[in-house]
Amino acid sequence: MPTEQQAGAILSIDLAAIATNWRRVAELCGGTKRCAAVVKADAYGLGVAKIGPVLFSQGCRMFFVAHIAEAIVLKTLLPEGSNIAVFNGPPLGTEADFTAYGLIPVLNCLDQITRWSAHARTFSDPLPAILHVDTGMSRLGLTAQETQILREHPELLEGVSLKLIMSHLACADMPAHPMNITQVKAFTELKNRFPGIPGSLANSSGIFLGPSWHSDLSRPGAAIYGLNPTPTKLNPMQTVVRLQGKVIQVREINLEETVGYGATYRACKKSRIATVAVGYADGFFRVMSNRGNGRIGTVRVPLVGRISMDLITFDISALPENTVHPGSLIDLIDLDYTADALAAEAGTIGYEILTALGERYYRSYIV
Ligand SMILES: *Cc1c(COP(=O)(O)O)cnc(C)c1O
């Protein structure tokens, strides 16, 4: 990571807000034991090395990642007593790595089940696993029919101790969507085929659908990182991320002069342009060219011209002369122009904004 002086932008990540957000959702789920944390993709791009231990300190003991490689890294970051599960399950030939690192695979198909069971039968004690049943995503998980096969052939799970039956909601961010009811019903039906095994259904938005969706363990990600789990309402979570870009040059342009590649912005009056050392290589999407804005103090400054690989330009004419100079900071993501707001303008979702945040920022963790 560059130093604060070297970097083109400062990314502040509020660990206290992350702790508050996790406690908030855990409380909604009925306590810390009923709430996991999804920390895949480096904790949604915000840094699992810092965030994992903070969540543990709040009482989180169940962590989900997507890949086994992420789980192996996480294992070294968390204290004893934490459980780490891998959504994508065991890739062929990695079964022994799961046991070597004490990881729990999510078993998503009959092939993964067969391989995990074969591996487990070489041990005297049963090996843990989570069973994923599909209730409408058509992505991962056993179909209802495959679940039935599994019930009729319990030997397929020989040596395996099922810790959880899970499924994933497709439309939880749209509370009125009929899929939410369909999926919770299908899940209850499938889960009942495995008496005594706890269930897990809700992601962040699923938690806010209400207790009927909570099952025994929820799996929030986005809400922990301050994204709005209730897009149709005000965000109940605390903001976690602030991104401040550094001005590296200020210049005056005349009427009719243009800014940036393609000369897509033409000044309709004499203007002052501030160039900031952040670009699409830092995850600041090029689609934001001539869209959106930054903030200096209380003043919104429009983003003008194309976003380049390493630079963005803002029209700062609204500010008094000599108030902005090299080294000045422009807020690119902040409390009132959140990752969700930026995403809406870029035609994407806050998740993509966070996971794209670049490696060239100086990262400041607020405790
Ligand atoms: C990413 C993921 C989650 C977390 O979803 P959020 O919307 O970020 O809360 C939960 N479950 C599964 C299976 C996931 O892939």
The ligand as an SDF file (V2000), in Angstrom:
LIG
                    3D

 15 15  0  0  0  0  0  0  0  0999 V2000
  -22.7410  -12.9920   -1.0160 C   0  0  0  0  0  0  0  0  0  0  0  0
  -23.6960  -13.9320   -0.3740 C   0  0  0  0  0  0  0  0  0  0  0  0
  -24.3850  -13.5390    0.7850 C   0  0  0  0  0  0  0  0  0  0  0  0
  -24.3440  -12.1430    1.3400 C   0  0  0  0  0  0  0  0  0  0  0  0
  -25.2350  -11.3390    0.6040 O   0  0  0  0  0  0  0  0  0  0  0  0
  -25.4780   -9.7910    0.9450 P   0  0  0  0  0  0  0  0  0  0  0  0
  -26.5350   -9.3840    0.0010 O   0  0  0  0  0  0  0  0  0  0  0  0
  -24.1810   -9.0950    0.6910 O   0  0  0  0  0  0  0  0  0  0  0  0
  -25.8770   -9.7040    2.3640 O   0  0  0  0  0  0  0  0  0  0  0  0
  -25.1580  -14.5080    1.4200 C   0  0  0  0  0  0  0  0  0  0  0  0
  -25.2900  -15.7540    0.9170 N   0  0  0  0  0  0  0  0  0  0  0  0
  -24.6680  -16.1310   -0.2290 C   0  0  0  0  0  0  0  0  0  0  0  0
  -24.8460  -17.5210   -0.7280 C   0  0  0  0  0  0  0  0  0  0  0  0
  -23.8600  -15.2330   -0.9100 C   0  0  0  0  0  0  0  0  0  0  0  0
  -23.2630  -15.6140   -2.0520 O   0  0  0  0  0  0  0  0  0  0  0  0
  1  2  1  0
  2  3  1  0
  2 14  2  0
  3  4  1  0
  3 10  2  0
  4  5  1  0
  5  6  1  0
  6  7  2  0
  6  8  1  0
  6  9  1  0
 10 11  1  0
 11 12  2  0
 12 13  1  0
 12 14  1  0
 14 15  1  0
M  END
$$$$
